[in-house]
Amino acid sequence: MFSVGMAAALPGPLRRLAERMVQPRIAALVELVRPRDHRRFSGVIRREHLDRKGALLFRLLGCRYGDHGDWAAIDAWADDIARQLDA
């Protein structure tokens, strides 16, 4: 199971804080489903994803728009799943 967050869009200290935080809704879903593994990856954030106030706060915090996915980590995770399924 995976979820998408935006930690990589945040500047240094906020990024480290976000990477440690557990979102209650995701934690509840993980608890309910009990997947073998859960990973959180950063995704894409564009200006049009946010309302006016959200976009202002986003910029004031020093956040960056764009695709923040770590595709090497995502591919490695998917490859690991494929190896486990093959075994």
PyMOL Python script that loads the backbone (N, CA, C, O; Angstrom):
from pymol import cmd

cmd.read_pdbstr("""\
ATOM      1  N   MET A   1       0.841  -1.159   0.000  1.00  0.00           N
ATOM      2  CA  MET A   1       0.000   0.000   0.000  1.00  0.00           C
ATOM      3  C   MET A   1       0.894   1.232   0.000  1.00  0.00           C
ATOM      4  O   MET A   1       1.939   1.241   0.650  1.00  0.00           O
ATOM      5  N   PHE A   2       0.494   2.258  -0.716  1.00  0.00           N
ATOM      6  CA  PHE A   2       1.241   3.505  -0.695  1.00  0.00           C
ATOM      7  C   PHE A   2       0.276   4.668  -0.613  1.00  0.00           C
ATOM      8  O   PHE A   2      -0.900   4.555  -0.959  1.00  0.00           O
ATOM      9  N   SER A   3       0.799   5.784  -0.147  1.00  0.00           N
ATOM     10  CA  SER A   3       0.036   7.023  -0.142  1.00  0.00           C
ATOM     11  C   SER A   3       0.940   8.116  -0.684  1.00  0.00           C
ATOM     12  O   SER A   3       2.156   7.953  -0.775  1.00  0.00           O
ATOM     13  N   VAL A   4       0.330   9.216  -1.035  1.00  0.00           N
ATOM     14  CA  VAL A   4       1.070  10.325  -1.617  1.00  0.00           C
ATOM     15  C   VAL A   4       0.976  11.518  -0.685  1.00  0.00           C
ATOM     16  O   VAL A   4      -0.113  11.919  -0.273  1.00  0.00           O
ATOM     17  N   GLY A   5       2.116  12.072  -0.362  1.00  0.00           N
ATOM     18  CA  GLY A   5       2.190  13.270   0.461  1.00  0.00           C
ATOM     19  C   GLY A   5       3.002  14.315  -0.265  1.00  0.00           C
ATOM     20  O   GLY A   5       3.402  14.114  -1.411  1.00  0.00           O
ATOM     21  N   MET A   6       3.244  15.417   0.387  1.00  0.00           N
ATOM     22  CA  MET A   6       3.971  16.490  -0.282  1.00  0.00           C
ATOM     23  C   MET A   6       5.198  16.940   0.498  1.00  0.00           C
ATOM     24  O   MET A   6       5.631  18.085   0.367  1.00  0.00           O
ATOM     25  N   ALA A   7       5.756  16.059   1.298  1.00  0.00           N
ATOM     26  CA  ALA A   7       6.925  16.438   2.107  1.00  0.00           C
ATOM     27  C   ALA A   7       8.048  17.016   1.254  1.00  0.00           C
ATOM     28  O   ALA A   7       8.692  17.980   1.666  1.00  0.00           O
ATOM     29  N   ALA A   8       8.296  16.456   0.087  1.00  0.00           N
ATOM     30  CA  ALA A   8       9.414  16.908  -0.739  1.00  0.00           C
ATOM     31  C   ALA A   8       9.218  18.310  -1.302  1.00  0.00           C
ATOM     32  O   ALA A   8      10.182  18.924  -1.760  1.00  0.00           O
ATOM     33  N   ALA A   9       7.998  18.829  -1.279  1.00  0.00           N
ATOM     34  CA  ALA A   9       7.739  20.186  -1.764  1.00  0.00           C
ATOM     35  C   ALA A   9       8.075  21.230  -0.707  1.00  0.00           C
ATOM     36  O   ALA A   9       8.154  22.420  -1.011  1.00  0.00           O
ATOM     37  N   LEU A  10       8.271  20.796   0.517  1.00  0.00           N
ATOM     38  CA  LEU A  10       8.502  21.711   1.638  1.00  0.00           C
ATOM     39  C   LEU A  10       9.978  22.029   1.803  1.00  0.00           C
ATOM     40  O   LEU A  10      10.832  21.224   1.430  1.00  0.00           O
ATOM     41  N   PRO A  11      10.290  23.206   2.363  1.00  0.00           N
ATOM     42  CA  PRO A  11      11.690  23.518   2.632  1.00  0.00           C
ATOM     43  C   PRO A  11      12.210  22.690   3.806  1.00  0.00           C
ATOM     44  O   PRO A  11      11.422  22.169   4.595  1.00  0.00           O
ATOM     45  N   GLY A  12      13.537  22.566   3.925  1.00  0.00           N
ATOM     46  CA  GLY A  12      14.260  21.747   4.894  1.00  0.00           C
ATOM     47  C   GLY A  12      13.593  21.379   6.201  1.00  0.00           C
ATOM     48  O   GLY A  12      13.196  20.225   6.364  1.00  0.00           O
ATOM     49  N   PRO A  13      13.447  22.314   7.157  1.00  0.00           N
ATOM     50  CA  PRO A  13      12.895  21.938   8.466  1.00  0.00           C
ATOM     51  C   PRO A  13      11.453  21.437   8.387  1.00  0.00           C
ATOM     52  O   PRO A  13      11.073  20.502   9.092  1.00  0.00           O
ATOM     53  N   LEU A  14      10.663  22.061   7.531  1.00  0.00           N
ATOM     54  CA  LEU A  14       9.267  21.613   7.375  1.00  0.00           C
ATOM     55  C   LEU A  14       9.214  20.235   6.728  1.00  0.00           C
ATOM     56  O   LEU A  14       8.356  19.418   7.063  1.00  0.00           O
ATOM     57  N   ARG A  15      10.126  19.981   5.808  1.00  0.00           N
ATOM     58  CA  ARG A  15      10.182  18.669   5.150  1.00  0.00           C
ATOM     59  C   ARG A  15      10.476  17.571   6.169  1.00  0.00           C
ATOM     60  O   ARG A  15       9.819  16.531   6.186  1.00  0.00           O
ATOM     61  N   ARG A  16      11.466  17.817   7.011  1.00  0.00           N
ATOM     62  CA  ARG A  16      11.817  16.805   8.016  1.00  0.00           C
ATOM     63  C   ARG A  16      10.665  16.565   8.982  1.00  0.00           C
ATOM     64  O   ARG A  16      10.419  15.427   9.382  1.00  0.00           O
ATOM     65  N   LEU A  17       9.963  17.614   9.357  1.00  0.00           N
ATOM     66  CA  LEU A  17       8.799  17.479  10.227  1.00  0.00           C
ATOM     67  C   LEU A  17       7.703  16.675   9.532  1.00  0.00           C
ATOM     68  O   LEU A  17       7.131  15.760  10.124  1.00  0.00           O
ATOM     69  N   ALA A  18       7.415  17.014   8.290  1.00  0.00           N
ATOM     70  CA  ALA A  18       6.360  16.317   7.536  1.00  0.00           C
ATOM     71  C   ALA A  18       6.699  14.848   7.321  1.00  0.00           C
ATOM     72  O   ALA A  18       5.810  13.997   7.345  1.00  0.00           O
ATOM     73  N   GLU A  19       7.978  14.543   7.112  1.00  0.00           N
ATOM     74  CA  GLU A  19       8.384  13.149   6.897  1.00  0.00           C
ATOM     75  C   GLU A  19       8.162  12.299   8.143  1.00  0.00           C
ATOM     76  O   GLU A  19       7.940  11.093   8.040  1.00  0.00           O
ATOM     77  N   ARG A  20       8.220  12.920   9.319  1.00  0.00           N
ATOM     78  CA  ARG A  20       8.020  12.184  10.573  1.00  0.00           C
ATOM     79  C   ARG A  20       6.544  12.100  10.968  1.00  0.00           C
ATOM     80  O   ARG A  20       6.154  11.212  11.726  1.00  0.00           O
ATOM     81  N   MET A  21       5.734  13.013  10.461  1.00  0.00           N
ATOM     82  CA  MET A  21       4.326  13.059  10.859  1.00  0.00           C
ATOM     83  C   MET A  21       3.536  11.898  10.262  1.00  0.00           C
ATOM     84  O   MET A  21       3.789  11.460   9.140  1.00  0.00           O
ATOM     85  N   VAL A  22       2.589  11.420  11.030  1.00  0.00           N
ATOM     86  CA  VAL A  22       1.681  10.382  10.557  1.00  0.00           C
ATOM     87  C   VAL A  22       0.297  11.010  10.458  1.00  0.00           C
ATOM     88  O   VAL A  22      -0.227  11.540  11.438  1.00  0.00           O
ATOM     89  N   GLN A  23      -0.281  10.948   9.280  1.00  0.00           N
ATOM     90  CA  GLN A  23      -1.611  11.528   9.099  1.00  0.00           C
ATOM     91  C   GLN A  23      -2.650  10.563   9.665  1.00  0.00           C
ATOM     92  O   GLN A  23      -2.654   9.382   9.317  1.00  0.00           O
ATOM     93  N   PRO A  24      -3.528  11.059  10.533  1.00  0.00           N
ATOM     94  CA  PRO A  24      -4.503  10.186  11.197  1.00  0.00           C
ATOM     95  C   PRO A  24      -5.362   9.359  10.241  1.00  0.00           C
ATOM     96  O   PRO A  24      -5.611   8.182  10.503  1.00  0.00           O
ATOM     97  N   ARG A  25      -5.814   9.951   9.148  1.00  0.00           N
ATOM     98  CA  ARG A  25      -6.653   9.198   8.205  1.00  0.00           C
ATOM     99  C   ARG A  25      -5.885   8.042   7.565  1.00  0.00           C
ATOM    100  O   ARG A  25      -6.413   6.941   7.405  1.00  0.00           O
ATOM    101  N   ILE A  26      -4.632   8.311   7.205  1.00  0.00           N
ATOM    102  CA  ILE A  26      -3.811   7.259   6.596  1.00  0.00           C
ATOM    103  C   ILE A  26      -3.503   6.188   7.627  1.00  0.00           C
ATOM    104  O   ILE A  26      -3.572   4.997   7.326  1.00  0.00           O
ATOM    105  N   ALA A  27      -3.163   6.602   8.839  1.00  0.00           N
ATOM    106  CA  ALA A  27      -2.863   5.640   9.907  1.00  0.00           C
ATOM    107  C   ALA A  27      -4.078   4.753  10.181  1.00  0.00           C
ATOM    108  O   ALA A  27      -3.929   3.548  10.384  1.00  0.00           O
ATOM    109  N   ALA A  28      -5.269   5.336  10.187  1.00  0.00           N
ATOM    110  CA  ALA A  28      -6.493   4.557  10.421  1.00  0.00           C
ATOM    111  C   ALA A  28      -6.716   3.562   9.286  1.00  0.00           C
ATOM    112  O   ALA A  28      -7.117   2.423   9.528  1.00  0.00           O
ATOM    113  N   LEU A  29      -6.462   3.981   8.066  1.00  0.00           N
ATOM    114  CA  LEU A  29      -6.638   3.083   6.920  1.00  0.00           C
ATOM    115  C   LEU A  29      -5.625   1.945   6.958  1.00  0.00           C
ATOM    116  O   LEU A  29      -5.967   0.794   6.691  1.00  0.00           O
ATOM    117  N   VAL A  30      -4.384   2.268   7.288  1.00  0.00           N
ATOM    118  CA  VAL A  30      -3.354   1.228   7.403  1.00  0.00           C
ATOM    119  C   VAL A  30      -3.752   0.236   8.496  1.00  0.00           C
ATOM    120  O   VAL A  30      -3.598  -0.974   8.330  1.00  0.00           O
ATOM    121  N   GLU A  31      -4.257   0.748   9.598  1.00  0.00           N
ATOM    122  CA  GLU A  31      -4.697  -0.115  10.699  1.00  0.00           C
ATOM    123  C   GLU A  31      -5.852  -1.018  10.263  1.00  0.00           C
ATOM    124  O   GLU A  31      -5.903  -2.189  10.637  1.00  0.00           O
ATOM    125  N   LEU A  32      -6.766  -0.481   9.483  1.00  0.00           N
ATOM    126  CA  LEU A  32      -7.926  -1.242   9.013  1.00  0.00           C
ATOM    127  C   LEU A  32      -7.528  -2.305   7.987  1.00  0.00           C
ATOM    128  O   LEU A  32      -7.953  -3.457   8.078  1.00  0.00           O
ATOM    129  N   VAL A  33      -6.720  -1.914   7.026  1.00  0.00           N
ATOM    130  CA  VAL A  33      -6.349  -2.811   5.923  1.00  0.00           C
ATOM    131  C   VAL A  33      -5.247  -3.783   6.333  1.00  0.00           C
ATOM    132  O   VAL A  33      -5.238  -4.931   5.888  1.00  0.00           O
ATOM    133  N   ARG A  34      -4.332  -3.342   7.165  1.00  0.00           N
ATOM    134  CA  ARG A  34      -3.181  -4.126   7.596  1.00  0.00           C
ATOM    135  C   ARG A  34      -2.370  -4.672   6.402  1.00  0.00           C
ATOM    136  O   ARG A  34      -2.202  -5.882   6.247  1.00  0.00           O
ATOM    137  N   PRO A  35      -1.879  -3.754   5.574  1.00  0.00           N
ATOM    138  CA  PRO A  35      -1.084  -4.191   4.415  1.00  0.00           C
ATOM    139  C   PRO A  35       0.253  -4.756   4.880  1.00  0.00           C
ATOM    140  O   PRO A  35       0.682  -4.511   6.008  1.00  0.00           O
ATOM    141  N   ARG A  36       0.888  -5.490   4.029  1.00  0.00           N
ATOM    142  CA  ARG A  36       2.221  -6.024   4.320  1.00  0.00           C
ATOM    143  C   ARG A  36       3.209  -4.885   4.524  1.00  0.00           C
ATOM    144  O   ARG A  36       4.126  -4.984   5.339  1.00  0.00           O
ATOM    145  N   ASP A  37       3.013  -3.804   3.780  1.00  0.00           N
ATOM    146  CA  ASP A  37       3.916  -2.656   3.855  1.00  0.00           C
ATOM    147  C   ASP A  37       3.134  -1.412   3.467  1.00  0.00           C
ATOM    148  O   ASP A  37       2.150  -1.497   2.732  1.00  0.00           O
ATOM    149  N   HIS A  38       3.561  -0.275   3.951  1.00  0.00           N
ATOM    150  CA  HIS A  38       3.000   1.012   3.543  1.00  0.00           C
ATOM    151  C   HIS A  38       4.140   1.983   3.349  1.00  0.00           C
ATOM    152  O   HIS A  38       5.001   2.124   4.217  1.00  0.00           O
ATOM    153  N   ARG A  39       4.147   2.642   2.228  1.00  0.00           N
ATOM    154  CA  ARG A  39       5.153   3.660   1.943  1.00  0.00           C
ATOM    155  C   ARG A  39       4.443   4.945   1.533  1.00  0.00           C
ATOM    156  O   ARG A  39       3.377   4.919   0.918  1.00  0.00           O
ATOM    157  N   ARG A  40       5.049   6.045   1.883  1.00  0.00           N
ATOM    158  CA  ARG A  40       4.524   7.348   1.472  1.00  0.00           C
ATOM    159  C   ARG A  40       5.539   7.983   0.535  1.00  0.00           C
ATOM    160  O   ARG A  40       6.721   8.098   0.858  1.00  0.00           O
ATOM    161  N   PHE A  41       5.062   8.387  -0.612  1.00  0.00           N
ATOM    162  CA  PHE A  41       5.902   9.040  -1.613  1.00  0.00           C
ATOM    163  C   PHE A  41       5.368  10.440  -1.867  1.00  0.00           C
ATOM    164  O   PHE A  41       4.171  10.691  -1.725  1.00  0.00           O
ATOM    165  N   SER A  42       6.251  11.343  -2.240  1.00  0.00           N
ATOM    166  CA  SER A  42       5.814  12.669  -2.641  1.00  0.00           C
ATOM    167  C   SER A  42       5.315  12.596  -4.068  1.00  0.00           C
ATOM    168  O   SER A  42       5.722  11.733  -4.844  1.00  0.00           O
ATOM    169  N   GLY A  43       4.426  13.517  -4.400  1.00  0.00           N
ATOM    170  CA  GLY A  43       3.833  13.526  -5.728  1.00  0.00           C
ATOM    171  C   GLY A  43       3.957  14.878  -6.398  1.00  0.00           C
ATOM    172  O   GLY A  43       4.933  15.603  -6.204  1.00  0.00           O
ATOM    173  N   VAL A  44       2.954  15.200  -7.186  1.00  0.00           N
ATOM    174  CA  VAL A  44       2.936  16.431  -7.971  1.00  0.00           C
ATOM    175  C   VAL A  44       2.056  17.458  -7.270  1.00  0.00           C
ATOM    176  O   VAL A  44       0.970  17.134  -6.789  1.00  0.00           O
ATOM    177  N   ILE A  45       2.528  18.684  -7.218  1.00  0.00           N
ATOM    178  CA  ILE A  45       1.714  19.786  -6.715  1.00  0.00           C
ATOM    179  C   ILE A  45       1.844  20.946  -7.709  1.00  0.00           C
ATOM    180  O   ILE A  45       2.942  21.400  -8.030  1.00  0.00           O
ATOM    181  N   ARG A  46       0.692  21.401  -8.175  1.00  0.00           N
ATOM    182  CA  ARG A  46       0.648  22.523  -9.119  1.00  0.00           C
ATOM    183  C   ARG A  46      -0.180  23.648  -8.508  1.00  0.00           C
ATOM    184  O   ARG A  46      -0.980  23.421  -7.599  1.00  0.00           O
ATOM    185  N   ARG A  47       0.016  24.839  -9.004  1.00  0.00           N
ATOM    186  CA  ARG A  47      -0.702  26.003  -8.496  1.00  0.00           C
ATOM    187  C   ARG A  47      -2.209  25.760  -8.517  1.00  0.00           C
ATOM    188  O   ARG A  47      -2.907  26.132  -7.574  1.00  0.00           O
ATOM    189  N   GLU A  48      -2.705  25.154  -9.561  1.00  0.00           N
ATOM    190  CA  GLU A  48      -4.158  24.950  -9.698  1.00  0.00           C
ATOM    191  C   GLU A  48      -4.718  23.920  -8.708  1.00  0.00           C
ATOM    192  O   GLU A  48      -5.936  23.776  -8.598  1.00  0.00           O
ATOM    193  N   HIS A  49      -3.864  23.216  -8.001  1.00  0.00           N
ATOM    194  CA  HIS A  49      -4.317  22.266  -6.981  1.00  0.00           C
ATOM    195  C   HIS A  49      -4.751  22.967  -5.698  1.00  0.00           C
ATOM    196  O   HIS A  49      -5.424  22.372  -4.856  1.00  0.00           O
ATOM    197  N   LEU A  50      -4.369  24.223  -5.552  1.00  0.00           N
ATOM    198  CA  LEU A  50      -4.626  24.952  -4.311  1.00  0.00           C
ATOM    199  C   LEU A  50      -5.561  26.133  -4.555  1.00  0.00           C
ATOM    200  O   LEU A  50      -5.546  26.743  -5.624  1.00  0.00           O
ATOM    201  N   ASP A  51      -6.373  26.444  -3.547  1.00  0.00           N
ATOM    202  CA  ASP A  51      -7.179  27.653  -3.650  1.00  0.00           C
ATOM    203  C   ASP A  51      -6.270  28.857  -3.395  1.00  0.00           C
ATOM    204  O   ASP A  51      -5.079  28.688  -3.135  1.00  0.00           O
ATOM    205  N   ARG A  52      -6.811  30.038  -3.465  1.00  0.00           N
ATOM    206  CA  ARG A  52      -6.017  31.257  -3.346  1.00  0.00           C
ATOM    207  C   ARG A  52      -5.246  31.327  -2.018  1.00  0.00           C
ATOM    208  O   ARG A  52      -4.053  31.633  -2.006  1.00  0.00           O
ATOM    209  N   LYS A  53      -5.928  31.045  -0.911  1.00  0.00           N
ATOM    210  CA  LYS A  53      -5.275  31.088   0.400  1.00  0.00           C
ATOM    211  C   LYS A  53      -4.204  30.011   0.520  1.00  0.00           C
ATOM    212  O   LYS A  53      -3.119  30.259   1.048  1.00  0.00           O
ATOM    213  N   GLY A  54      -4.515  28.807   0.023  1.00  0.00           N
ATOM    214  CA  GLY A  54      -3.547  27.718   0.077  1.00  0.00           C
ATOM    215  C   GLY A  54      -2.301  28.032  -0.723  1.00  0.00           C
ATOM    216  O   GLY A  54      -1.189  27.732  -0.288  1.00  0.00           O
ATOM    217  N   ALA A  55      -2.477  28.641  -1.902  1.00  0.00           N
ATOM    218  CA  ALA A  55      -1.338  28.997  -2.750  1.00  0.00           C
ATOM    219  C   ALA A  55      -0.480  30.062  -2.083  1.00  0.00           C
ATOM    220  O   ALA A  55       0.747  30.008  -2.162  1.00  0.00           O
ATOM    221  N   LEU A  56      -1.117  31.031  -1.426  1.00  0.00           N
ATOM    222  CA  LEU A  56      -0.372  32.072  -0.729  1.00  0.00           C
ATOM    223  C   LEU A  56       0.449  31.474   0.415  1.00  0.00           C
ATOM    224  O   LEU A  56       1.635  31.771   0.557  1.00  0.00           O
ATOM    225  N   LEU A  57      -0.182  30.642   1.215  1.00  0.00           N
ATOM    226  CA  LEU A  57       0.523  29.992   2.320  1.00  0.00           C
ATOM    227  C   LEU A  57       1.655  29.116   1.804  1.00  0.00           C
ATOM    228  O   LEU A  57       2.750  29.107   2.368  1.00  0.00           O
ATOM    229  N   PHE A  58       1.389  28.384   0.736  1.00  0.00           N
ATOM    230  CA  PHE A  58       2.387  27.508   0.126  1.00  0.00           C
ATOM    231  C   PHE A  58       3.636  28.305  -0.238  1.00  0.00           C
ATOM    232  O   PHE A  58       4.753  27.888   0.067  1.00  0.00           O
ATOM    233  N   ARG A  59       3.447  29.446  -0.888  1.00  0.00           N
ATOM    234  CA  ARG A  59       4.585  30.268  -1.308  1.00  0.00           C
ATOM    235  C   ARG A  59       5.271  30.941  -0.115  1.00  0.00           C
ATOM    236  O   ARG A  59       6.497  31.036  -0.074  1.00  0.00           O
ATOM    237  N   LEU A  60       4.468  31.411   0.863  1.00  0.00           N
ATOM    238  CA  LEU A  60       5.050  32.055   2.042  1.00  0.00           C
ATOM    239  C   LEU A  60       5.938  31.097   2.841  1.00  0.00           C
ATOM    240  O   LEU A  60       6.921  31.514   3.454  1.00  0.00           O
ATOM    241  N   LEU A  61       5.583  29.819   2.827  1.00  0.00           N
ATOM    242  CA  LEU A  61       6.364  28.810   3.535  1.00  0.00           C
ATOM    243  C   LEU A  61       7.618  28.389   2.761  1.00  0.00           C
ATOM    244  O   LEU A  61       8.451  27.641   3.273  1.00  0.00           O
ATOM    245  N   GLY A  62       7.742  28.874   1.531  1.00  0.00           N
ATOM    246  CA  GLY A  62       8.917  28.531   0.731  1.00  0.00           C
ATOM    247  C   GLY A  62       8.792  27.209   0.005  1.00  0.00           C
ATOM    248  O   GLY A  62       9.795  26.612  -0.387  1.00  0.00           O
ATOM    249  N   CYS A  63       7.575  26.754  -0.174  1.00  0.00           N
ATOM    250  CA  CYS A  63       7.347  25.472  -0.850  1.00  0.00           C
ATOM    251  C   CYS A  63       7.549  25.617  -2.358  1.00  0.00           C
ATOM    252  O   CYS A  63       7.559  26.725  -2.893  1.00  0.00           O
ATOM    253  N   ARG A  64       7.706  24.490  -3.024  1.00  0.00           N
ATOM    254  CA  ARG A  64       7.983  24.480  -4.460  1.00  0.00           C
ATOM    255  C   ARG A  64       6.947  23.645  -5.201  1.00  0.00           C
ATOM    256  O   ARG A  64       6.640  22.520  -4.806  1.00  0.00           O
ATOM    257  N   TYR A  65       6.416  24.209  -6.278  1.00  0.00           N
ATOM    258  CA  TYR A  65       5.516  23.449  -7.150  1.00  0.00           C
ATOM    259  C   TYR A  65       6.342  22.495  -8.005  1.00  0.00           C
ATOM    260  O   TYR A  65       7.535  22.713  -8.213  1.00  0.00           O
ATOM    261  N   GLY A  66       5.708  21.448  -8.493  1.00  0.00           N
ATOM    262  CA  GLY A  66       6.372  20.542  -9.416  1.00  0.00           C
ATOM    263  C   GLY A  66       6.128  19.086  -9.066  1.00  0.00           C
ATOM    264  O   GLY A  66       5.370  18.765  -8.150  1.00  0.00           O
ATOM    265  N   ASP A  67       6.785  18.216  -9.813  1.00  0.00           N
ATOM    266  CA  ASP A  67       6.723  16.774  -9.590  1.00  0.00           C
ATOM    267  C   ASP A  67       7.857  16.425  -8.643  1.00  0.00           C
ATOM    268  O   ASP A  67       9.028  16.507  -9.013  1.00  0.00           O
ATOM    269  N   HIS A  68       7.514  16.038  -7.426  1.00  0.00           N
ATOM    270  CA  HIS A  68       8.511  15.738  -6.405  1.00  0.00           C
ATOM    271  C   HIS A  68       8.663  14.234  -6.169  1.00  0.00           C
ATOM    272  O   HIS A  68       9.258  13.809  -5.178  1.00  0.00           O
ATOM    273  N   GLY A  69       8.127  13.449  -7.078  1.00  0.00           N
ATOM    274  CA  GLY A  69       8.232  12.005  -6.935  1.00  0.00           C
ATOM    275  C   GLY A  69       9.671  11.533  -7.061  1.00  0.00           C
ATOM    276  O   GLY A  69      10.393  11.957  -7.963  1.00  0.00           O
ATOM    277  N   ASP A  70      10.083  10.667  -6.166  1.00  0.00           N
ATOM    278  CA  ASP A  70      11.408  10.048  -6.235  1.00  0.00           C
ATOM    279  C   ASP A  70      11.221   8.755  -7.023  1.00  0.00           C
ATOM    280  O   ASP A  70      10.992   7.688  -6.453  1.00  0.00           O
ATOM    281  N   TRP A  71      11.323   8.876  -8.341  1.00  0.00           N
ATOM    282  CA  TRP A  71      10.979   7.748  -9.209  1.00  0.00           C
ATOM    283  C   TRP A  71      11.915   6.558  -9.026  1.00  0.00           C
ATOM    284  O   TRP A  71      11.503   5.416  -9.226  1.00  0.00           O
ATOM    285  N   ALA A  72      13.158   6.805  -8.651  1.00  0.00           N
ATOM    286  CA  ALA A  72      14.075   5.686  -8.390  1.00  0.00           C
ATOM    287  C   ALA A  72      13.588   4.900  -7.172  1.00  0.00           C
ATOM    288  O   ALA A  72      13.601   3.669  -7.185  1.00  0.00           O
ATOM    289  N   ALA A  73      13.160   5.599  -6.121  1.00  0.00           N
ATOM    290  CA  ALA A  73      12.655   4.922  -4.915  1.00  0.00           C
ATOM    291  C   ALA A  73      11.340   4.202  -5.205  1.00  0.00           C
ATOM    292  O   ALA A  73      11.107   3.100  -4.709  1.00  0.00           O
ATOM    293  N   ILE A  74      10.491   4.820  -6.001  1.00  0.00           N
ATOM    294  CA  ILE A  74       9.208   4.195  -6.359  1.00  0.00           C
ATOM    295  C   ILE A  74       9.458   2.929  -7.172  1.00  0.00           C
ATOM    296  O   ILE A  74       8.858   1.887  -6.907  1.00  0.00           O
ATOM    297  N   ASP A  75      10.345   3.023  -8.162  1.00  0.00           N
ATOM    298  CA  ASP A  75      10.676   1.851  -8.982  1.00  0.00           C
ATOM    299  C   ASP A  75      11.305   0.745  -8.141  1.00  0.00           C
ATOM    300  O   ASP A  75      10.977  -0.427  -8.323  1.00  0.00           O
ATOM    301  N   ALA A  76      12.199   1.099  -7.228  1.00  0.00           N
ATOM    302  CA  ALA A  76      12.838   0.099  -6.367  1.00  0.00           C
ATOM    303  C   ALA A  76      11.794  -0.595  -5.492  1.00  0.00           C
ATOM    304  O   ALA A  76      11.849  -1.810  -5.302  1.00  0.00           O
ATOM    305  N   TRP A  77      10.847   0.177  -4.963  1.00  0.00           N
ATOM    306  CA  TRP A  77       9.788  -0.398  -4.130  1.00  0.00           C
ATOM    307  C   TRP A  77       8.921  -1.360  -4.960  1.00  0.00           C
ATOM    308  O   TRP A  77       8.591  -2.458  -4.510  1.00  0.00           O
ATOM    309  N   ALA A  78       8.560  -0.930  -6.172  1.00  0.00           N
ATOM    310  CA  ALA A  78       7.749  -1.781  -7.051  1.00  0.00           C
ATOM    311  C   ALA A  78       8.518  -3.045  -7.444  1.00  0.00           C
ATOM    312  O   ALA A  78       7.939  -4.130  -7.497  1.00  0.00           O
ATOM    313  N   ASP A  79       9.811  -2.910  -7.719  1.00  0.00           N
ATOM    314  CA  ASP A  79      10.627  -4.079  -8.056  1.00  0.00           C
ATOM    315  C   ASP A  79      10.684  -5.057  -6.887  1.00  0.00           C
ATOM    316  O   ASP A  79      10.635  -6.270  -7.086  1.00  0.00           O
ATOM    317  N   ASP A  80      10.787  -4.532  -5.676  1.00  0.00           N
ATOM    318  CA  ASP A  80      10.807  -5.387  -4.486  1.00  0.00           C
ATOM    319  C   ASP A  80       9.491  -6.153  -4.349  1.00  0.00           C
ATOM    320  O   ASP A  80       9.488  -7.336  -4.010  1.00  0.00           O
ATOM    321  N   ILE A  81       8.390  -5.480  -4.610  1.00  0.00           N
ATOM    322  CA  ILE A  81       7.081  -6.158  -4.567  1.00  0.00           C
ATOM    323  C   ILE A  81       7.035  -7.266  -5.618  1.00  0.00           C
ATOM    324  O   ILE A  81       6.573  -8.373  -5.341  1.00  0.00           O
ATOM    325  N   ALA A  82       7.506  -6.967  -6.803  1.00  0.00           N
ATOM    326  CA  ALA A  82       7.505  -7.962  -7.884  1.00  0.00           C
ATOM    327  C   ALA A  82       8.351  -9.181  -7.499  1.00  0.00           C
ATOM    328  O   ALA A  82       7.959 -10.318  -7.762  1.00  0.00           O
ATOM    329  N   ARG A  83       9.510  -8.943  -6.878  1.00  0.00           N
ATOM    330  CA  ARG A  83      10.356 -10.063  -6.447  1.00  0.00           C
ATOM    331  C   ARG A  83       9.636 -10.909  -5.392  1.00  0.00           C
ATOM    332  O   ARG A  83       9.700 -12.137  -5.432  1.00  0.00           O
ATOM    333  N   GLN A  84       8.958 -10.258  -4.458  1.00  0.00           N
ATOM    334  CA  GLN A  84       8.235 -10.996  -3.416  1.00  0.00           C
ATOM    335  C   GLN A  84       7.087 -11.805  -4.005  1.00  0.00           C
ATOM    336  O   GLN A  84       6.829 -12.921  -3.555  1.00  0.00           O
ATOM    337  N   LEU A  85       6.405 -11.271  -4.985  1.00  0.00           N
ATOM    338  CA  LEU A  85       5.305 -11.994  -5.620  1.00  0.00           C
ATOM    339  C   LEU A  85       5.805 -13.176  -6.441  1.00  0.00           C
ATOM    340  O   LEU A  85       5.133 -14.201  -6.558  1.00  0.00           O
ATOM    341  N   ASP A  86       6.997 -13.013  -7.007  1.00  0.00           N
ATOM    342  CA  ASP A  86       7.585 -14.055  -7.840  1.00  0.00           C
ATOM    343  C   ASP A  86       8.074 -15.221  -6.982  1.00  0.00           C
ATOM    344  O   ASP A  86       8.121 -16.362  -7.441  1.00  0.00           O
ATOM    345  N   ALA A  87       8.440 -14.921  -5.722  1.00  0.00           N
ATOM    346  CA  ALA A  87       9.032 -15.947  -4.852  1.00  0.00           C
ATOM    347  C   ALA A  87       8.037 -16.923  -4.395  1.00  0.00           C
ATOM    348  O   ALA A  87       8.374 -17.849  -3.657  1.00  0.00           O
TER     349      ALA A  87
END
""", "prot")
cmd.dss("prot")
cmd.show_as("cartoon", "prot")
cmd.util.cbc("prot")
cmd.orient("prot")
